[in-house]
Amino acid sequence: MSPVEIQKLLKGQPFVGLRFCISDGREYEVHHPDMVLVTNRLIHIALPPFIEGEPYLFLMLNRN
């Protein structure tokens, strides 16, 4: 999926949650569009638990 396609899904109204399925079998659910930052080569996903409103961990996925 291209960055543009992911951005369209993130900007959809109303937002519908997304699930990123990784090639090693892991899955990451996104419940809010602010949990994801999309660049040309990477997808950054904020993972819970959140501490005082900030994510504890970010996951970076390479699109290649």
Biopython code that builds the backbone (N, CA, C, O; Angstrom):
import numpy as np
from Bio.PDB.StructureBuilder import StructureBuilder

atoms = [
    (1, "MET", "N", (0.849, -1.172, 0.000)),
    (1, "MET", "CA", (0.000, 0.000, 0.000)),
    (1, "MET", "C", (0.895, 1.236, 0.000)),
    (1, "MET", "O", (1.880, 1.297, 0.736)),
    (2, "SER", "N", (0.557, 2.193, -0.807)),
    (2, "SER", "CA", (1.372, 3.398, -0.937)),
    (2, "SER", "C", (1.106, 4.370, 0.215)),
    (2, "SER", "O", (0.074, 4.284, 0.879)),
    (3, "PRO", "N", (2.046, 5.300, 0.449)),
    (3, "PRO", "CA", (1.822, 6.321, 1.484)),
    (3, "PRO", "C", (0.547, 7.130, 1.232)),
    (3, "PRO", "O", (-0.159, 7.483, 2.176)),
    (4, "VAL", "N", (0.256, 7.420, -0.019)),
    (4, "VAL", "CA", (-0.949, 8.198, -0.353)),
    (4, "VAL", "C", (-2.206, 7.421, 0.031)),
    (4, "VAL", "O", (-3.154, 8.003, 0.558)),
    (5, "GLU", "N", (-2.223, 6.118, -0.226)),
    (5, "GLU", "CA", (-3.377, 5.289, 0.132)),
    (5, "GLU", "C", (-3.564, 5.223, 1.640)),
    (5, "GLU", "O", (-4.690, 5.276, 2.133)),
    (6, "ILE", "N", (-2.464, 5.109, 2.369)),
    (6, "ILE", "CA", (-2.548, 5.076, 3.835)),
    (6, "ILE", "C", (-3.053, 6.411, 4.359)),
    (6, "ILE", "O", (-3.891, 6.443, 5.260)),
    (7, "GLN", "N", (-2.553, 7.520, 3.805)),
    (7, "GLN", "CA", (-3.014, 8.856, 4.223)),
    (7, "GLN", "C", (-4.515, 9.016, 3.988)),
    (7, "GLN", "O", (-5.213, 9.592, 4.823)),
    (8, "LYS", "N", (-5.013, 8.514, 2.865)),
    (8, "LYS", "CA", (-6.456, 8.591, 2.580)),
    (8, "LYS", "C", (-7.255, 7.860, 3.656)),
    (8, "LYS", "O", (-8.272, 8.366, 4.130)),
    (9, "LEU", "N", (-6.792, 6.669, 4.040)),
    (9, "LEU", "CA", (-7.483, 5.917, 5.083)),
    (9, "LEU", "C", (-7.443, 6.646, 6.422)),
    (9, "LEU", "O", (-8.424, 6.638, 7.165)),
    (10, "LEU", "N", (-6.311, 7.274, 6.729)),
    (10, "LEU", "CA", (-6.176, 7.994, 7.994)),
    (10, "LEU", "C", (-7.040, 9.241, 8.044)),
    (10, "LEU", "O", (-7.469, 9.656, 9.121)),
    (11, "LYS", "N", (-7.302, 9.846, 6.885)),
    (11, "LYS", "CA", (-8.095, 11.080, 6.832)),
    (11, "LYS", "C", (-9.579, 10.822, 6.617)),
    (11, "LYS", "O", (-10.374, 11.761, 6.600)),
    (12, "GLY", "N", (-9.960, 9.556, 6.453)),
    (12, "GLY", "CA", (-11.363, 9.225, 6.217)),
    (12, "GLY", "C", (-12.257, 9.661, 7.366)),
    (12, "GLY", "O", (-11.868, 9.605, 8.532)),
    (13, "GLN", "N", (-13.463, 10.098, 7.017)),
    (13, "GLN", "CA", (-14.445, 10.534, 8.011)),
    (13, "GLN", "C", (-15.707, 9.716, 7.854)),
    (13, "GLN", "O", (-16.284, 9.715, 6.767)),
    (14, "PRO", "N", (-16.164, 9.028, 8.867)),
    (14, "PRO", "CA", (-15.509, 8.896, 10.167)),
    (14, "PRO", "C", (-14.315, 7.956, 10.059)),
    (14, "PRO", "O", (-14.267, 7.094, 9.181)),
    (15, "PHE", "N", (-13.360, 8.132, 10.953)),
    (15, "PHE", "CA", (-12.178, 7.276, 10.939)),
    (15, "PHE", "C", (-12.566, 5.855, 11.307)),
    (15, "PHE", "O", (-13.286, 5.620, 12.277)),
    (16, "VAL", "N", (-12.078, 4.920, 10.521)),
    (16, "VAL", "CA", (-12.267, 3.499, 10.801)),
    (16, "VAL", "C", (-10.897, 2.938, 11.160)),
    (16, "VAL", "O", (-9.925, 3.175, 10.442)),
    (17, "GLY", "N", (-10.808, 2.213, 12.239)),
    (17, "GLY", "CA", (-9.522, 1.675, 12.685)),
    (17, "GLY", "C", (-8.820, 0.880, 11.592)),
    (17, "GLY", "O", (-9.459, 0.326, 10.697)),
    (18, "LEU", "N", (-7.502, 0.835, 11.682)),
    (18, "LEU", "CA", (-6.680, 0.115, 10.716)),
    (18, "LEU", "C", (-5.890, -0.971, 11.421)),
    (18, "LEU", "O", (-5.616, -0.877, 12.618)),
    (19, "ARG", "N", (-5.530, -1.993, 10.680)),
    (19, "ARG", "CA", (-4.644, -3.033, 11.201)),
    (19, "ARG", "C", (-3.513, -3.219, 10.200)),
    (19, "ARG", "O", (-3.750, -3.510, 9.027)),
    (20, "PHE", "N", (-2.275, -3.046, 10.676)),
    (20, "PHE", "CA", (-1.099, -3.283, 9.847)),
    (20, "PHE", "C", (-0.623, -4.706, 10.125)),
    (20, "PHE", "O", (-0.279, -5.034, 11.260)),
    (21, "CYS", "N", (-0.602, -5.547, 9.102)),
    (21, "CYS", "CA", (-0.137, -6.932, 9.215)),
    (21, "CYS", "C", (1.268, -6.992, 8.636)),
    (21, "CYS", "O", (1.485, -6.672, 7.467)),
    (22, "ILE", "N", (2.217, -7.403, 9.464)),
    (22, "ILE", "CA", (3.626, -7.409, 9.106)),
    (22, "ILE", "C", (3.997, -8.790, 8.557)),
    (22, "ILE", "O", (3.371, -9.792, 8.902)),
    (23, "SER", "N", (5.005, -8.829, 7.715)),
    (23, "SER", "CA", (5.387, -10.084, 7.053)),
    (23, "SER", "C", (5.771, -11.198, 8.024)),
    (23, "SER", "O", (5.686, -12.374, 7.669)),
    (24, "ASP", "N", (6.190, -10.852, 9.242)),
    (24, "ASP", "CA", (6.551, -11.900, 10.207)),
    (24, "ASP", "C", (5.348, -12.392, 11.014)),
    (24, "ASP", "O", (5.505, -13.188, 11.940)),
    (25, "GLY", "N", (4.146, -11.918, 10.665)),
    (25, "GLY", "CA", (2.928, -12.380, 11.313)),
    (25, "GLY", "C", (2.392, -11.470, 12.394)),
    (25, "GLY", "O", (1.256, -11.648, 12.832)),
    (26, "ARG", "N", (3.174, -10.496, 12.841)),
    (26, "ARG", "CA", (2.683, -9.565, 13.870)),
    (26, "ARG", "C", (1.653, -8.623, 13.259)),
    (26, "ARG", "O", (1.688, -8.321, 12.066)),
    (27, "GLU", "N", (0.730, -8.164, 14.113)),
    (27, "GLU", "CA", (-0.298, -7.219, 13.685)),
    (27, "GLU", "C", (-0.344, -6.057, 14.666)),
    (27, "GLU", "O", (-0.183, -6.237, 15.873)),
    (28, "TYR", "N", (-0.567, -4.851, 14.124)),
    (28, "TYR", "CA", (-0.645, -3.644, 14.942)),
    (28, "TYR", "C", (-1.920, -2.910, 14.586)),
    (28, "TYR", "O", (-2.150, -2.571, 13.425)),
    (29, "GLU", "N", (-2.754, -2.664, 15.596)),
    (29, "GLU", "CA", (-4.013, -1.961, 15.373)),
    (29, "GLU", "C", (-3.841, -0.476, 15.659)),
    (29, "GLU", "O", (-3.136, -0.079, 16.588)),
    (30, "VAL", "N", (-4.496, 0.324, 14.845)),
    (30, "VAL", "CA", (-4.491, 1.775, 14.988)),
    (30, "VAL", "C", (-5.929, 2.209, 15.246)),
    (30, "VAL", "O", (-6.807, 1.993, 14.411)),
    (31, "HIS", "N", (-6.166, 2.822, 16.404)),
    (31, "HIS", "CA", (-7.512, 3.227, 16.788)),
    (31, "HIS", "C", (-7.770, 4.720, 16.617)),
    (31, "HIS", "O", (-8.901, 5.185, 16.756)),
    (32, "HIS", "N", (-6.715, 5.459, 16.315)),
    (32, "HIS", "CA", (-6.864, 6.909, 16.122)),
    (32, "HIS", "C", (-5.831, 7.343, 15.086)),
    (32, "HIS", "O", (-4.692, 6.879, 15.135)),
    (33, "PRO", "N", (-6.196, 8.221, 14.148)),
    (33, "PRO", "CA", (-5.256, 8.617, 13.089)),
    (33, "PRO", "C", (-4.002, 9.313, 13.602)),
    (33, "PRO", "O", (-2.976, 9.306, 12.922)),
    (34, "ASP", "N", (-4.065, 9.911, 14.784)),
    (34, "ASP", "CA", (-2.876, 10.580, 15.337)),
    (34, "ASP", "C", (-1.818, 9.589, 15.805)),
    (34, "ASP", "O", (-0.717, 9.995, 16.176)),
    (35, "MET", "N", (-2.136, 8.288, 15.793)),
    (35, "MET", "CA", (-1.168, 7.267, 16.196)),
    (35, "MET", "C", (-0.183, 6.930, 15.077)),
    (35, "MET", "O", (0.760, 6.169, 15.292)),
    (36, "VAL", "N", (-0.397, 7.495, 13.876)),
    (36, "VAL", "CA", (0.403, 7.117, 12.708)),
    (36, "VAL", "C", (1.005, 8.344, 12.032)),
    (36, "VAL", "O", (0.332, 9.359, 11.848)),
    (37, "LEU", "N", (2.277, 8.237, 11.667)),
    (37, "LEU", "CA", (2.956, 9.238, 10.859)),
    (37, "LEU", "C", (3.493, 8.508, 9.638)),
    (37, "LEU", "O", (4.252, 7.547, 9.767)),
    (38, "VAL", "N", (3.100, 8.961, 8.453)),
    (38, "VAL", "CA", (3.496, 8.309, 7.211)),
    (38, "VAL", "C", (4.478, 9.203, 6.468)),
    (38, "VAL", "O", (4.208, 10.382, 6.240)),
    (39, "THR", "N", (5.626, 8.632, 6.090)),
    (39, "THR", "CA", (6.591, 9.329, 5.243)),
    (39, "THR", "C", (6.724, 8.523, 3.949)),
    (39, "THR", "O", (6.051, 7.506, 3.780)),
    (40, "ASN", "N", (7.582, 8.969, 3.044)),
    (40, "ASN", "CA", (7.738, 8.250, 1.775)),
    (40, "ASN", "C", (8.249, 6.828, 1.956)),
    (40, "ASN", "O", (7.911, 5.950, 1.163)),
    (41, "ARG", "N", (9.055, 6.585, 2.985)),
    (41, "ARG", "CA", (9.678, 5.268, 3.142)),
    (41, "ARG", "C", (9.307, 4.540, 4.428)),
    (41, "ARG", "O", (9.476, 3.324, 4.516)),
    (42, "LEU", "N", (8.805, 5.264, 5.428)),
    (42, "LEU", "CA", (8.527, 4.652, 6.719)),
    (42, "LEU", "C", (7.115, 4.954, 7.189)),
    (42, "LEU", "O", (6.519, 5.972, 6.837)),
    (43, "ILE", "N", (6.601, 4.036, 7.996)),
    (43, "ILE", "CA", (5.341, 4.247, 8.701)),
    (43, "ILE", "C", (5.691, 4.197, 10.182)),
    (43, "ILE", "O", (6.229, 3.196, 10.656)),
    (44, "HIS", "N", (5.395, 5.250, 10.910)),
    (44, "HIS", "CA", (5.656, 5.318, 12.350)),
    (44, "HIS", "C", (4.321, 5.098, 13.056)),
    (44, "HIS", "O", (3.352, 5.812, 12.801)),
    (45, "ILE", "N", (4.276, 4.114, 13.939)),
    (45, "ILE", "CA", (3.050, 3.818, 14.677)),
    (45, "ILE", "C", (3.341, 3.973, 16.165)),
    (45, "ILE", "O", (4.273, 3.363, 16.689)),
    (46, "ALA", "N", (2.542, 4.789, 16.839)),
    (46, "ALA", "CA", (2.661, 4.939, 18.286)),
    (46, "ALA", "C", (1.935, 3.770, 18.939)),
    (46, "ALA", "O", (0.776, 3.492, 18.631)),
    (47, "LEU", "N", (2.632, 3.090, 19.845)),
    (47, "LEU", "CA", (2.059, 1.930, 20.514)),
    (47, "LEU", "C", (1.722, 2.255, 21.955)),
    (47, "LEU", "O", (2.486, 2.951, 22.623)),
    (48, "PRO", "N", (0.585, 1.760, 22.451)),
    (48, "PRO", "CA", (0.271, 1.944, 23.861)),
    (48, "PRO", "C", (1.187, 1.077, 24.713)),
    (48, "PRO", "O", (1.802, 0.169, 24.155)),
    (49, "PRO", "N", (1.326, 1.282, 26.004)),
    (49, "PRO", "CA", (0.541, 2.221, 26.793)),
    (49, "PRO", "C", (1.074, 3.642, 26.675)),
    (49, "PRO", "O", (2.265, 3.868, 26.462)),
    (50, "PHE", "N", (0.168, 4.577, 26.819)),
    (50, "PHE", "CA", (0.533, 5.985, 26.773)),
    (50, "PHE", "C", (0.796, 6.480, 28.190)),
    (50, "PHE", "O", (0.062, 6.146, 29.120)),
    (51, "ILE", "N", (1.831, 7.266, 28.344)),
    (51, "ILE", "CA", (2.186, 7.834, 29.641)),
    (51, "ILE", "C", (1.990, 9.340, 29.551)),
    (51, "ILE", "O", (2.693, 10.021, 28.804)),
    (52, "GLU", "N", (1.037, 9.856, 30.311)),
    (52, "GLU", "CA", (0.722, 11.282, 30.306)),
    (52, "GLU", "C", (0.496, 11.794, 28.887)),
    (52, "GLU", "O", (0.989, 12.862, 28.525)),
    (53, "GLY", "N", (-0.251, 11.034, 28.081)),
    (53, "GLY", "CA", (-0.627, 11.471, 26.739)),
    (53, "GLY", "C", (0.419, 11.245, 25.665)),
    (53, "GLY", "O", (0.177, 11.563, 24.501)),
    (54, "GLU", "N", (1.581, 10.703, 26.025)),
    (54, "GLU", "CA", (2.621, 10.463, 25.029)),
    (54, "GLU", "C", (2.868, 8.971, 24.899)),
    (54, "GLU", "O", (2.809, 8.244, 25.890)),
    (55, "PRO", "N", (3.144, 8.508, 23.687)),
    (55, "PRO", "CA", (3.350, 7.073, 23.506)),
    (55, "PRO", "C", (4.621, 6.594, 24.199)),
    (55, "PRO", "O", (5.626, 7.300, 24.268)),
    (56, "TYR", "N", (4.538, 5.391, 24.698)),
    (56, "TYR", "CA", (5.684, 4.769, 25.356)),
    (56, "TYR", "C", (6.677, 4.243, 24.323)),
    (56, "TYR", "O", (7.881, 4.213, 24.576)),
    (57, "LEU", "N", (6.180, 3.833, 23.169)),
    (57, "LEU", "CA", (7.009, 3.194, 22.163)),
    (57, "LEU", "C", (6.506, 3.538, 20.771)),
    (57, "LEU", "O", (5.298, 3.613, 20.548)),
    (58, "PHE", "N", (7.418, 3.747, 19.839)),
    (58, "PHE", "CA", (7.073, 3.924, 18.446)),
    (58, "PHE", "C", (7.592, 2.726, 17.668)),
    (58, "PHE", "O", (8.680, 2.218, 17.939)),
    (59, "LEU", "N", (6.814, 2.289, 16.717)),
    (59, "LEU", "CA", (7.219, 1.229, 15.816)),
    (59, "LEU", "C", (7.454, 1.864, 14.454)),
    (59, "LEU", "O", (6.597, 2.593, 13.954)),
    (60, "MET", "N", (8.606, 1.596, 13.850)),
    (60, "MET", "CA", (8.884, 2.125, 12.512)),
    (60, "MET", "C", (8.892, 0.968, 11.524)),
    (60, "MET", "O", (9.650, 0.009, 11.676)),
    (61, "LEU", "N", (8.042, 1.070, 10.516)),
    (61, "LEU", "CA", (7.948, 0.030, 9.497)),
    (61, "LEU", "C", (8.513, 0.561, 8.187)),
    (61, "LEU", "O", (8.124, 1.635, 7.729)),
    (62, "ASN", "N", (9.419, -0.183, 7.593)),
    (62, "ASN", "CA", (9.965, 0.172, 6.298)),
    (62, "ASN", "C", (9.053, -0.372, 5.220)),
    (62, "ASN", "O", (8.706, -1.552, 5.245)),
    (63, "ARG", "N", (8.662, 0.456, 4.280)),
    (63, "ARG", "CA", (7.734, 0.050, 3.223)),
    (63, "ARG", "C", (8.355, -0.909, 2.222)),
    (63, "ARG", "O", (7.621, -1.561, 1.480)),
    (64, "ASN", "N", (9.634, -1.018, 2.172)),
    (64, "ASN", "CA", (10.284, -1.860, 1.141)),
    (64, "ASN", "C", (10.130, -3.321, 1.428)),
    (64, "ASN", "O", (10.615, -4.155, 0.663)),
]
sb = StructureBuilder()
sb.init_structure("model")
sb.init_model(0)
sb.init_chain("A")
sb.init_seg("    ")
for serial, (resi, resn, name, xyz) in enumerate(atoms, 1):
    if name == "N":
        sb.init_residue(resn, " ", resi, " ")
    sb.init_atom(name, np.array(xyz, "f"), 0.0, 1.0, " ", f" {name:<3s}", serial, name[0])
structure = sb.get_structure()
